[in-house]
Amino acid sequence: MIRETVNLIDVCIIGGGVVGLNIAREISRYRLHVCVLEKEEDVGRGCSKANSGIVHGGYSDEPGTLKAELCVAGNRLYEQLDRELHFGYRKTGSLVLAFAAEELPTLEKLLENGRKNGVTGLRIIERQELLLREPHLNPAVLAALLCEAAGVTSPYEFSIALAENSLVNGVDLRLQEEVLAIEPLGGEFHLKTSQESLRAKFVVNCAGIFSDRIAAMVGIDEYRVSPRRGQYVILDKDQNHLVQSVIFQVPSRLGKGILVTPTLHGNLMIGPNAEEIDDKTDVGTDAETLANMVTQARRSVPGFDMRKALTSFAGNRPVSNQKDWVIDDSRIPGFINLIGIDSPGLTAAPAIACKVFAILQQHGLTMEPKPDFQPQRLPIIRKKAADFAGDLNATDPSLHIICRCEQVTEAEILDCLSRGIPVRSLDAVKFRTRAGMGRCQGAFCGPRVRELLSRELAVPSTEICGKGECSSTLVKRARRSDLQKL
Ligand SMILES: Cc1cc2nc3c(=O)[nH]c(=O)nc-3n(C[C@H](O)[C@H](O)[C@H](O)COP(=O)(O)OP(=O)(O)OC[C@H]3O[C@@H](n4cnc5c(N)ncnc54)[C@H](O)[C@@H]3O)c2cc1C
């Protein structure tokens, strides 16, 4: 049944990805009714969950573009945000490798771009220094662009942390609520969702790959956002010693090329490719494409062992028919469009939020600070000491191990259930605690997490969605046994 929300919402944000949630958290500092509408069962399930997790330095985008400006500004906000929200961020530095003399001018060009964009800690390093830093690189490498400002984060934990903190600060988060229609009427907006009818003074369109459809709902129909898929393989943590920094190759027209990177939690990740596809929701992977990527990645780091492959995944870049990102408030007063926020959107998201905040202020939205704004959010995943004495049968939840591979305790899972966002699936637990992300990929802990959820939510275990089952689309993935043969 469709409900009618009578109260006028100040700011309605469409899309609970890393962009929408950074905006929500930023404006939750003020006495406003802010609402986030997200069509999926959890936050961060669009391309905010399936990307490289790199906090880029900001040298690869054309000077003068929004991408360049907001990437550099966003990068600088990460350390402080992580201190407040504890989602996980590590400055690793990045390297763009050149293997042939004809690639060296590209390094020079990137260096020049970076300097114009205001990136610090950028320089070109020669083979000898490079191999001292990264001894497992292909010894045929000639030189590299080093960017000290780059780092890695956990993109889905960032979204979850932002959502939890926004909630604590009064943001109204509505999951499984798809926006179906928007009508500008009498200086406000009437929204029809799959659950209710709402009225809002301001609407911010952060619907990622679907942002063109949201814009079209208010009659702005010149934008097209198309999916450019990127597939990845994740390897076991025992392969992580092979690289310390994010390793790129000289980029191509379609993107930054295949990278080899340590992940925040210590796995090794290879990807992404760049495929123009038709279906915005198709995040499948296939062994043939991954085999090509593995060959390209071996050019940078020859020695990784594909028998240690754990899983694959893919994300769709929202690539628009515009040259740069669109952050536009000019067509319909009060309607702010964010179109084509592809890479480096994860890096830029905190700075995008500041920009949208400024736009809202210019539009006359009264921003009265909340004296009780709570900037801190505690982590869910606890650091375990080397002598941590967890046990599969312990009665103390903080010692009771549920996921053996990732050492996830019952206490951590109980904690993630108590943060205000409904957590009802194995996936939702996995993205918060890492239960199911290790070597066994949930074969051991899946039933244990299901049992725990069933007990805590007081629902039959058959009602708990498994891996990927709560998503609105079915995903076809390359089999692990095929990955291990690549
Ligand atoms: C392969 C790949 C690699 C990348 N690597 C990096 C990287 O290393 N570093 C970096 O900085 N950036 C990277 N990016 C870019 C980054 O992931 C995106 O820029 C960022 O996640 C965009 O966030 P978003 O919130 O705009 O979009 P999304 O995360 O897609 O969020 C949009 C949300 O809107 C919701 N939605 C859509 N329609 C509706 C509707 N009608 N009603 C309600 N909700 C709706 C969706 O369900 C979704 O949750 C990469 C992207 C990809 C795909």
The ligand as a Gaussian input file, in Angstrom:
#p B3LYP/6-31G(d) Opt

LIG

0 1
 C       35.011000      -0.847000     -12.166000
 C       35.036000       0.418000     -11.376000
 C       36.210000       0.842000     -10.755000
 C       36.245000       2.027000     -10.053000
 N       37.351000       2.338000      -9.316000
 C       37.374000       3.465000      -8.589000
 C       38.490000       3.764000      -7.772000
 O       39.388000       2.958000      -7.604000
 N       38.512000       4.959000      -7.140000
 C       37.530000       5.879000      -7.297000
 O       37.654000       6.969000      -6.757000
 N       36.406000       5.589000      -7.991000
 C       36.309000       4.395000      -8.634000
 N       35.194000       4.073000      -9.333000
 C       34.077000       5.011000      -9.369000
 C       33.220000       4.919000      -8.123000
 O       32.924000       3.590000      -7.805000
 C       31.923000       5.694000      -8.388000
 O       32.241000       6.961000      -8.887000
 C       31.098000       5.869000      -7.127000
 O       30.914000       4.646000      -6.474000
 C       29.753000       6.459000      -7.516000
 O       28.938000       6.466000      -6.387000
 P       27.398000       6.834000      -6.507000
 O       26.887000       6.936000      -5.142000
 O       27.256000       7.999000      -7.435000
 O       26.764000       5.615000      -7.325000
 P       26.194000       4.217000      -6.804000
 O       27.060000       3.597000      -5.807000
 O       25.894000       3.411000      -8.016000
 O       24.870000       4.627000      -6.061000
 C       23.689000       4.974000      -6.726000
 C       22.552000       4.404000      -5.924000
 O       21.324000       4.858000      -6.442000
 C       20.372000       3.833000      -6.273000
 N       19.261000       4.095000      -7.182000
 C       19.287000       4.097000      -8.532000
 N       18.063000       4.389000      -9.022000
 C       17.256000       4.583000      -7.953000
 C       15.870000       4.912000      -7.803000
 N       15.074000       5.094000      -8.868000
 N       15.368000       5.019000      -6.554000
 C       16.156000       4.835000      -5.458000
 N       17.464000       4.510000      -5.554000
 C       18.012000       4.398000      -6.779000
 C       21.167000       2.589000      -6.626000
 O       20.576000       1.406000      -6.132000
 C       22.514000       2.882000      -5.996000
 O       22.638000       2.358000      -4.691000
 C       35.104000       2.849000     -10.005000
 C       33.910000       2.419000     -10.607000
 C       33.866000       1.195000     -11.233000
 C       32.570000       0.692000     -11.748000

